[in-house]
């Protein structure tokens, strides 16, 4: 099947990563079917604007974009969609996100991240999908103190339900990979940021408050580090993994098992910038890019938070030649320019 005939199903297509991935797949000639339930976890208008941008872009790509409003937790509808589309590849980015939100609303994570993902796996089994890419998270490393985080590290001590559901996704995908031969790749994303990002993430929260001269909450008194990863680098890694489905590790040692590979066609990779940034340094870069000083309110660490994230991406580099291209300095400038254009200058308020 040529690329032109390839049908790729992207779940969570109205989301930050999903929309960017859908646009790049269109750019490369794929037929893209995007699913999203357009829930109100954050501003629905932002999700709709992402979809509108993809639709405008797709007009130049012979209308190979198809959007379907659907909840992956709806088994009947998901089955009907798979039967109708029969995709050759699935990129599952649909999930209930947010570490802190999972503490207040655990049932939403059980429904979307576990039940919803099981529906996706079942559909992949039935149509014998040739490649499944699914979103995991750096959150699975939980209470680990050893850095950088490596895929061979234990991830048995999650500190939030969100993290627990993501580890569960990896285990579920592996079992389906083993039982039914589904090539599956789990991608542990590290703090993705950039234009069209999520409003519940630090860059958007901080930008809004800095410009409105509202104090920003700096948790753990600023003694935090995050491996901020620019959206373009994340999209590049996903597309490359689409082109190279997971394979069995022919050298897999059952007496000393490697958690990142398997005797089944299942792989797990970190996707990060590999250059952790101190929270206070991040704020300083954002202040410079926005042209405003932040009012800082120092606070202790929150439940479910970790002090540092740091990705070792050697395995992904070996697999697809992944090397992050966008530094935090350049990425923050690009993000700030977008934020000022789409939020501040147009409405002079955060929507």
C-alpha positions as CSV (number, residue, x, y, z in Angstrom):
1,X,0.0,0.0,0.0
2,X,1.5,3.4,-1.0
3,X,1.5,6.3,1.4
4,X,-1.3,7.9,-0.6
5,X,-3.5,5.0,0.2
6,X,-2.5,4.7,3.8
7,X,-5.3,5.5,6.3
8,X,-4.1,6.7,9.6
9,X,-6.5,7.0,12.6
10,X,-5.4,9.7,15.1
11,X,-7.3,9.7,18.4
12,X,-7.2,12.9,20.4
13,X,-6.9,14.8,17.1
14,X,-8.1,18.1,18.5
15,X,-5.5,17.9,21.3
16,X,-2.2,19.7,21.3
17,X,-0.1,16.8,20.0
18,X,-2.9,15.2,18.0
19,X,-3.6,18.2,15.9
20,X,0.1,18.8,15.2
21,X,0.6,15.2,14.2
22,X,-2.5,15.2,12.0
23,X,-1.2,18.2,10.1
24,X,2.2,16.6,9.5
25,X,0.7,13.4,8.3
26,X,-1.4,15.3,5.8
27,X,1.8,17.1,4.7
28,X,3.4,13.7,4.0
29,X,0.4,12.5,1.9
30,X,-1.5,10.2,4.3
31,X,-5.2,10.0,4.5
32,X,-5.9,11.1,8.1
33,X,-9.0,10.3,10.1
34,X,-9.1,12.4,13.3
35,X,-11.2,11.4,16.4
36,X,-11.9,13.6,19.4
37,X,-14.7,13.9,21.9
38,X,-14.1,17.6,22.3
39,X,-14.6,17.5,26.1
40,X,-14.4,20.5,28.3
41,X,-11.4,19.6,30.4
42,X,-10.0,22.8,28.9
43,X,-11.2,25.5,26.5
44,X,-13.2,23.8,23.7
45,X,-12.7,26.8,21.5
46,X,-9.0,26.2,21.4
47,X,-9.6,22.6,20.3
48,X,-12.0,23.8,17.6
49,X,-9.5,26.3,16.3
50,X,-6.9,23.6,16.0
51,X,-9.4,21.5,13.9
52,X,-10.2,24.5,11.8
53,X,-6.6,25.1,11.0
54,X,-6.2,21.5,9.9
55,X,-9.3,21.8,7.7
56,X,-7.9,24.9,6.0
57,X,-4.6,23.2,5.6
58,X,-6.2,20.0,4.2
59,X,-7.8,21.9,1.3
60,X,-4.3,22.1,-0.2
61,X,-3.8,18.4,0.4
62,X,-6.8,17.1,-1.7
63,X,-9.1,17.0,1.3
64,X,-7.5,13.9,2.9
65,X,-8.6,15.0,6.3
66,X,-11.7,13.5,8.0
67,X,-12.8,14.6,11.5
68,X,-15.2,12.5,13.6
69,X,-16.5,13.5,17.0
70,X,-16.2,10.4,19.1
71,X,-15.4,9.2,22.6
72,X,-13.0,6.3,22.6
73,X,-14.9,5.0,25.7
74,X,-17.9,4.5,23.5
75,X,-17.3,0.9,22.4
76,X,-20.1,0.7,19.9
77,X,-19.2,3.8,18.1
78,X,-15.4,3.0,18.1
79,X,-16.1,-0.4,16.6
80,X,-18.3,1.1,13.9
81,X,-15.6,3.7,13.0
82,X,-12.9,1.1,12.7
83,X,-15.1,-1.2,10.6
84,X,-15.8,1.7,8.3
85,X,-12.3,3.2,8.1
86,X,-10.2,0.0,8.4
87,X,-7.0,2.1,9.1
88,X,-3.6,0.6,8.5
89,X,-2.1,2.6,11.4
90,X,-3.4,4.0,14.7
91,X,-1.9,6.8,16.7
92,X,-3.7,6.8,20.1
93,X,-3.2,10.2,21.7
94,X,-6.7,10.4,23.3
95,X,-6.6,10.4,27.1
96,X,-7.7,12.2,30.1
97,X,-4.6,14.3,30.9
98,X,-3.4,16.1,34.0
99,X,-1.7,14.8,37.1
100,X,-3.5,17.1,39.5
101,X,-6.9,16.6,37.9
102,X,-6.6,12.8,38.4
103,X,-6.5,13.3,42.2
104,X,-9.9,15.0,42.2
105,X,-11.6,13.0,39.4
106,X,-10.1,9.5,39.3
107,X,-13.2,8.0,37.5
108,X,-12.5,10.1,34.4
109,X,-9.0,8.4,34.1
110,X,-10.4,4.9,34.6
111,X,-13.0,5.5,31.9
112,X,-10.8,7.2,29.2
113,X,-7.3,5.9,29.8
114,X,-8.2,2.3,30.7
115,X,-11.6,1.5,29.2
116,X,-11.1,3.7,26.2
117,X,-7.6,2.3,25.5
118,X,-8.9,-1.2,25.8
119,X,-11.5,-0.4,23.1
120,X,-8.7,0.8,20.8
121,X,-6.7,-2.3,21.4
122,X,-9.7,-4.6,20.7
123,X,-10.4,-2.8,17.4
124,X,-6.7,-3.0,16.4
125,X,-6.9,-6.7,17.1
126,X,-10.0,-7.2,15.0
127,X,-8.7,-5.5,11.9
128,X,-5.1,-6.7,12.3
129,X,-3.5,-3.2,12.4
130,X,0.0,-3.0,11.1
131,X,1.3,-0.4,13.5
132,X,0.0,1.1,16.7
133,X,1.7,4.2,18.3
134,X,0.3,5.2,21.7
135,X,1.0,8.0,24.2
136,X,2.6,7.2,27.5
137,X,4.2,9.7,29.8
138,X,7.3,10.6,31.8
139,X,5.0,10.5,34.8
140,X,5.4,6.7,34.9
141,X,8.8,7.2,36.4
142,X,7.0,8.4,39.6
143,X,9.1,8.6,42.7
144,X,12.4,7.6,40.9
145,X,15.3,9.8,42.0
146,X,17.9,8.4,39.6
147,X,18.4,10.7,36.6
148,X,18.3,10.7,33.6
149,X,15.3,8.5,33.4
150,X,15.9,5.5,31.2
151,X,13.4,3.0,29.7
152,X,15.2,0.2,31.6
153,X,14.4,1.9,34.9
154,X,11.6,0.5,37.2
155,X,8.3,2.2,36.8
156,X,6.5,0.4,39.6
157,X,6.0,3.4,41.9
158,X,3.7,5.9,40.3
159,X,2.8,8.9,42.4
160,X,-0.5,9.8,40.7
161,X,-3.4,7.9,39.2
162,X,-2.7,9.5,35.8
163,X,0.8,7.9,35.9
164,X,-0.7,4.6,36.9
165,X,-3.0,4.6,34.0
166,X,-0.2,5.3,31.6
167,X,1.9,2.4,33.0
168,X,-1.2,0.3,32.6
169,X,-1.4,1.3,28.9
170,X,2.1,0.0,28.4
171,X,1.2,-3.3,30.0
172,X,-2.0,-3.6,28.1
173,X,-0.4,-2.9,24.8
174,X,2.4,-5.4,25.4
175,X,-0.1,-8.2,26.1
176,X,-2.0,-7.5,22.9
177,X,1.3,-7.3,21.0
178,X,2.2,-10.7,22.4
179,X,-1.1,-12.4,21.9
180,X,-2.1,-11.0,18.5
181,X,1.2,-9.8,17.0
182,X,0.3,-6.1,17.0
183,X,3.4,-4.0,16.5
184,X,3.1,-1.4,19.3
185,X,5.2,1.5,20.3
186,X,4.7,3.4,23.6
187,X,6.1,6.9,23.7
188,X,6.9,8.5,27.1
189,X,6.5,12.2,26.4
190,X,8.4,14.7,28.6
191,X,6.6,18.1,29.2
192,X,5.6,19.0,25.7
193,X,5.2,22.7,24.9
194,X,4.9,25.1,22.0
195,X,2.2,27.1,20.0
196,X,-1.3,25.8,20.4
197,X,-0.4,24.1,23.7
198,X,-2.6,23.1,26.5
199,X,-4.0,25.8,28.8
200,X,-3.5,23.6,31.9
201,X,0.3,23.4,31.4
202,X,2.9,25.8,32.9
203,X,3.7,27.8,29.8
204,X,0.1,28.9,29.2
205,X,-0.7,29.4,32.9
206,X,2.4,31.4,33.5
207,X,2.1,33.5,30.3
208,X,-1.5,34.4,31.2
209,X,-0.7,35.4,34.7
210,X,2.5,37.3,33.9
211,X,0.8,39.4,31.3
212,X,-2.2,40.1,33.6
213,X,0.2,40.8,36.5
214,X,-1.3,38.0,38.6
215,X,1.1,36.2,41.0
216,X,2.3,32.8,39.6
217,X,2.5,29.8,42.0
218,X,6.0,28.5,42.0
219,X,5.9,25.0,43.6
220,X,8.6,23.4,45.7
221,X,9.9,27.0,46.1
222,X,11.3,26.8,42.5
223,X,13.4,23.8,43.2
224,X,11.9,21.9,40.3
225,X,13.4,20.8,36.9
226,X,11.5,19.8,33.8
227,X,12.7,18.3,30.5
228,X,10.7,20.7,28.2
229,X,10.2,19.2,24.8
230,X,9.2,21.3,21.8
231,X,6.1,20.1,19.9
232,X,8.0,19.9,16.5
233,X,10.5,17.4,18.0
234,X,7.6,15.3,19.4
235,X,5.8,15.2,16.1
236,X,9.0,14.2,14.3
237,X,9.5,11.3,16.7
238,X,5.9,10.1,16.2
239,X,6.0,10.3,12.4
240,X,9.3,8.4,12.3
241,X,8.0,5.6,14.5
242,X,5.0,5.4,12.1
243,X,7.5,4.5,9.4
244,X,9.3,2.0,11.6
245,X,6.9,-0.4,13.4
246,X,8.1,-2.1,16.6
247,X,9.8,-5.5,16.1
248,X,10.7,-8.3,18.4
249,X,14.0,-8.1,20.2
250,X,15.7,-11.2,18.9
251,X,18.3,-10.9,21.7
252,X,15.7,-10.5,24.5
253,X,17.0,-12.1,27.7
254,X,14.1,-13.7,29.6
255,X,16.4,-14.2,32.6
256,X,17.4,-10.5,32.7
257,X,14.4,-8.8,30.9
258,X,14.8,-5.4,29.4
259,X,11.6,-3.4,30.1
260,X,12.0,-1.3,26.9
261,X,11.9,-4.2,24.5
262,X,10.3,-7.6,24.3
263,X,10.1,-11.1,22.7
264,X,6.9,-9.5,21.2
265,X,6.8,-6.6,18.7
266,X,6.5,-4.0,21.4
267,X,8.9,-1.1,22.2
268,X,8.9,1.8,24.7
269,X,10.8,5.1,24.1
270,X,11.5,8.3,26.0
271,X,10.7,11.4,24.0
272,X,12.4,14.4,25.6
273,X,14.9,17.2,25.0
274,X,17.4,15.7,27.5
275,X,18.2,19.1,28.9
276,X,16.2,19.7,32.1
277,X,15.5,23.3,32.9
278,X,15.1,24.8,36.4
279,X,11.6,26.2,36.9
280,X,13.0,29.6,37.8
281,X,15.2,29.7,34.6
282,X,12.1,28.7,32.6
283,X,10.2,31.6,34.1
284,X,13.1,34.0,33.4
285,X,13.1,32.9,29.7
286,X,9.3,33.4,29.5
287,X,9.6,36.9,31.1
288,X,12.1,37.9,28.5
289,X,10.1,36.6,25.6
290,X,6.9,38.3,26.8
291,X,8.5,41.5,27.9
292,X,7.0,41.4,31.4
293,X,8.2,40.5,34.9
294,X,6.5,37.7,36.8
295,X,5.2,38.1,40.4
296,X,6.2,34.9,42.1
297,X,4.4,33.2,44.9
298,X,6.6,30.5,46.4
299,X,4.8,27.4,47.5
300,X,5.6,23.8,48.7
301,X,5.4,20.9,46.3
302,X,1.9,19.6,45.4
303,X,0.6,16.0,45.7
304,X,1.4,14.0,42.6
305,X,4.3,16.3,41.5
306,X,7.8,15.1,41.0
307,X,10.9,17.3,41.5
308,X,12.7,16.6,38.3
309,X,12.2,15.0,34.9
310,X,15.1,14.2,32.6
311,X,14.9,11.9,29.6
312,X,17.7,9.7,28.3
313,X,16.7,9.4,24.6
314,X,19.6,7.2,23.4
315,X,17.2,4.3,22.5
316,X,15.0,6.5,20.4
317,X,18.1,7.9,18.7
318,X,19.3,4.4,17.9
319,X,15.9,3.4,16.6
320,X,15.0,6.4,14.4
321,X,17.9,8.8,14.6
322,X,16.0,11.1,17.0
323,X,17.9,14.2,18.0
324,X,15.9,17.2,19.5
325,X,16.4,20.3,17.3
326,X,14.7,23.0,19.2
327,X,16.3,24.4,22.4
328,X,14.3,25.8,25.2
329,X,15.6,29.3,24.4
330,X,14.3,29.1,20.8
331,X,11.1,27.2,21.8
332,X,10.0,29.7,24.4
333,X,10.4,32.6,21.9
334,X,8.2,30.7,19.4
335,X,5.6,29.9,22.0
336,X,5.5,33.5,23.4
337,X,5.1,35.0,19.9
338,X,2.1,32.6,19.2
339,X,0.6,33.4,22.6
340,X,0.8,37.1,22.1
341,X,-0.7,36.9,18.6
342,X,-3.5,34.5,19.4
343,X,-4.5,35.4,23.0
344,X,-3.1,38.7,24.2
345,X,-3.2,40.9,21.1
346,X,-6.6,39.7,19.9
347,X,-8.6,39.6,23.0
348,X,-6.3,41.0,25.7
349,X,-7.5,38.3,28.0
350,X,-7.1,34.6,28.5
351,X,-10.0,32.5,27.1
